[in-house]
Amino acid sequence: MRGIAAILFLVLMSGCSAKNFAPVVDIYGQDARQRKVTSGTHHVREGETLYSIAWRYGWDYRELAKANRIPAPYTIYPGQRISLALASSSATAPVTSSKPSSASKPAPAAKPSPAVKPAPKPSSTASPAPSSGTPVAGPVTWRWPASGSVVERFSNASSGRKGIAISGRHNSPVVAAADGRVVYRGSGLTGYGNLLIIKHSERWLSAYAHNDKMLVKEGDTVKAGQQVATMGSSGTFRTQLHFEIRKDGKPVDPMQYLPKQ
């Protein structure tokens, strides 16, 4: 018994001294990224959209696009560097000549290149052209995204949940909380598991996390009440739906907008 106890003690001690700590989950507000990050850059990975990057760093996607001079429909590319600095002038470095410029004599105009290289393959087109089924202005009418009890509520505290947690059975329906368009489908945001983000208007987005199966793809137009996923436990410890609403990039309490049960 003493030998076994000694082995267990050594294992525990080595685990504590290791630097492979579990990543801090974003949705509980324990990561500084819940507050808007205004320095550094993000390198775009395959499958990311401008919406998911803005969500990760607490930005309004329109602000982030403007800061990086990315026009609609906000197409980004793997390997592209997205500036998180507030000043749009620093977001995109100006193209400079290899020779120093002269104040008294303007530089000659560059000759057109004889061949144009094809554009790199986009990581994702974050927002297709607007369709008639997608609202772009006006108020949003919300409905509950799932049946079940609210087991955790929104909190503005630094360590609080930035949405609500709804309990339910595995594979029970998850539905769109309002009309909109899917702008992200993936599992690239730490702590969210299988995640859908739906754009409802220029100001409003909603997120549906920990899904098991996701039944829609990026670019799909969805109607309020349409099933978009099944409830699961991806990225968390129990079957639940983590639901967020963001207005102009900022998390708001969904209970203030959802109808009373």
C-alpha positions in Angstrom: 0.0 0.0 0.0 2.8 2.4 0.9 4.4 1.7 -2.6 1.1 2.5 -4.4 0.6 5.6 -2.3 4.1 6.8 -3.1 3.5 6.3 -6.9 0.2 8.2 -6.7 1.9 11.0 -4.8 4.7 11.3 -7.5 2.1 11.3 -10.3 0.1 14.1 -8.6 3.2 16.1 -8.0 4.4 15.7 -11.6 1.0 16.8 -12.9 1.1 19.9 -10.8 4.6 20.8 -12.0 3.7 20.3 -15.7 3.0 23.3 -17.8 0.3 21.6 -19.9 -2.5 23.3 -18.0 -6.1 23.0 -19.4 -7.1 26.0 -21.4 -9.3 28.5 -19.7 -12.8 28.3 -21.1 -14.0 31.5 -22.8 -17.8 31.2 -22.1 -17.4 31.5 -18.3 -15.7 34.8 -18.7 -12.4 33.6 -17.1 -10.4 34.5 -20.2 -9.3 38.1 -20.8 -10.8 37.7 -24.2 -14.2 38.3 -22.8 -13.1 41.9 -22.6 -12.4 43.5 -25.9 -8.8 42.8 -26.9 -7.2 45.9 -28.5 -3.7 44.9 -29.2 -1.9 42.2 -31.1 -2.9 40.3 -34.2 -4.8 37.0 -35.0 -3.6 34.6 -37.7 -6.6 33.3 -39.5 -6.9 29.5 -39.6 -8.9 27.3 -41.9 -12.6 27.4 -41.2 -12.6 30.7 -39.3 -14.8 33.6 -40.2 -14.6 37.2 -39.4 -17.6 36.7 -37.1 -16.0 33.9 -35.1 -12.8 36.0 -34.7 -14.8 39.0 -33.6 -16.7 36.8 -31.1 -13.5 35.4 -29.7 -11.9 38.8 -29.0 -15.0 40.7 -27.9 -15.3 42.9 -31.1 -18.3 44.0 -33.1 -17.6 42.3 -36.5 -18.3 45.6 -38.3 -15.6 47.4 -36.2 -13.1 44.6 -36.8 -13.8 44.7 -40.5 -13.3 48.4 -40.6 -10.1 48.3 -38.5 -8.7 45.8 -41.1 -10.2 47.4 -44.2 -12.1 44.3 -45.0 -15.1 45.1 -47.2 -18.4 43.1 -47.2 -19.0 40.2 -47.6 -16.0 40.0 -45.2 -14.0 37.3 -46.9 -10.8 36.3 -45.1 -8.0 33.8 -45.9 -5.9 31.2 -44.0 -2.7 32.8 -42.9 -4.1 36.4 -43.0 -3.2 38.6 -40.1 -6.2 40.4 -38.4 -5.2 43.4 -36.4 -6.8 43.7 -33.0 -5.6 47.3 -32.6 -8.3 50.0 -32.3 -6.8 52.4 -34.8 -7.8 51.5 -38.3 -4.8 53.3 -39.7 -2.5 50.7 -38.0 -4.6 47.8 -39.1 -3.1 47.5 -42.6 0.4 48.5 -43.1 1.0 50.8 -46.1 2.9 49.5 -49.1 6.2 51.2 -49.2 8.9 51.4 -51.9 12.3 49.7 -51.4 13.9 53.2 -52.0 13.4 56.1 -49.6 10.8 58.6 -50.9 11.7 62.2 -51.8 9.8 65.2 -50.4 10.6 67.3 -53.4 10.1 64.8 -56.2 7.1 62.5 -56.2 7.8 58.8 -56.9 6.9 57.7 -60.5 3.8 55.7 -60.9 4.3 51.9 -60.8 4.0 50.1 -64.1 1.3 47.4 -64.3 2.5 43.9 -63.7 2.4 41.7 -66.9 0.7 38.9 -65.0 -1.8 38.8 -62.2 -1.5 36.1 -59.7 -4.7 34.3 -58.7 -6.2 35.3 -55.3 -5.6 32.8 -52.5 -8.4 30.5 -51.5 -10.6 32.1 -48.9 -10.9 30.6 -45.5 -14.6 31.4 -45.4 -17.0 33.9 -46.8 -18.4 35.1 -43.6 -21.6 36.6 -44.9 -23.1 35.8 -48.3 -25.1 38.4 -50.2 -28.3 39.3 -48.2 -31.3 37.3 -49.1 -35.0 38.3 -48.7 -35.4 35.8 -45.8 -32.7 37.5 -43.7 -33.6 40.7 -41.7 -31.1 43.5 -42.0 -32.8 46.2 -40.0 -35.5 46.7 -37.4 -36.2 45.0 -34.1 -35.5 41.3 -33.5 -38.3 39.1 -32.1 -36.8 36.4 -29.9 -38.0 32.9 -28.9 -36.5 30.2 -26.7 -33.8 28.2 -28.5 -34.5 25.0 -26.5 -36.9 23.4 -24.0 -35.6 22.9 -20.6 -34.7 24.6 -17.3 -32.2 27.5 -17.1 -29.5 26.0 -14.9 -27.1 28.9 -15.1 -27.8 32.6 -15.7 -26.0 35.5 -17.3 -23.5 37.4 -15.2 -21.5 40.6 -15.8 -18.9 39.5 -13.3 -15.4 38.9 -14.7 -15.8 35.1 -14.0 -19.5 35.0 -14.9 -21.3 33.2 -17.7 -21.8 35.4 -20.7 -25.1 33.7 -21.6 -27.5 31.2 -20.1 -27.2 27.4 -19.8 -30.4 25.4 -20.6 -30.5 21.8 -19.5 -32.1 19.1 -21.7 -31.9 15.6 -23.0 -29.2 14.5 -25.4 -30.2 15.0 -29.0 -33.2 17.2 -28.1 -33.9 20.0 -30.6 -32.0 23.3 -30.7 -33.8 25.9 -32.7 -33.0 29.4 -34.1 -34.1 32.0 -31.6 -35.0 34.4 -34.4 -34.9 34.8 -38.2 -31.3 35.1 -39.5 -28.4 33.7 -41.4 -25.7 31.2 -40.2 -22.4 33.0 -40.2 -20.3 30.4 -38.3 -20.4 26.7 -37.8 -17.4 25.0 -36.2 -15.6 24.0 -33.0 -12.6 26.4 -33.1 -13.6 28.5 -30.0 -12.3 27.1 -26.8 -15.0 26.0 -24.4 -17.9 26.2 -26.8 -17.7 22.8 -28.4 -19.7 22.5 -31.6 -20.9 26.1 -32.1 -23.3 27.9 -34.4 -23.4 31.7 -34.7 -26.5 33.3 -36.3 -26.7 36.9 -37.6 -30.1 38.4 -37.1 -29.5 42.0 -38.1 -26.6 44.4 -38.4 -26.6 44.7 -34.6 -27.6 41.3 -33.3 -26.0 37.9 -33.2 -26.8 34.8 -31.2 -24.7 31.7 -30.4 -25.6 28.0 -29.7 -22.9 26.0 -28.0 -22.2 22.4 -27.0 -24.3 21.0 -29.8 -24.1 17.3 -30.7 -25.2 17.5 -34.4 -25.3 20.7 -36.3 -28.0 20.6 -39.0 -27.2 23.9 -40.9 -24.2 25.2 -42.7 -22.6 28.7 -43.1 -24.7 30.9 -45.3 -28.0 29.1 -44.7 -31.0 31.3 -44.0 -33.0 30.1 -41.0 -36.4 31.0 -39.6 -37.3 31.4 -36.0 -38.1 28.0 -34.5 -36.3 26.1 -37.2 -34.2 23.3 -35.8 -30.5 24.0 -36.4 -28.8 21.5 -34.1 -29.3 18.8 -31.4 -28.4 19.3 -27.8 -25.1 17.7 -26.7 -22.2 18.0 -24.4 -19.4 18.9 -26.7 -16.8 21.1 -25.0 -18.5 20.7 -21.6 -19.2 18.3 -18.8 -23.0 17.8 -19.2 -25.7 17.9 -21.8 -26.8 21.5 -22.1 -27.2 24.4 -24.5 -25.1 27.5 -23.9 -27.0 30.4 -25.5 -25.7 33.9 -26.0 -27.1 37.1 -27.5 -24.7 39.9 -28.5 -25.6 43.4 -29.4 -23.0 45.4 -31.3 -20.5 42.7 -30.2 -21.3 42.9 -26.5 -22.9 40.0 -24.5 -26.3 40.9 -23.1 -28.6 39.0 -20.7 -30.8 36.7 -22.9 -33.4 36.7 -20.1 -34.1 40.4 -20.9 -35.1 39.5 -24.4 -36.6 36.0 -24.3 -40.4 35.7 -23.6 -41.3 34.7 -20.1 -41.9 31.0 -19.7 
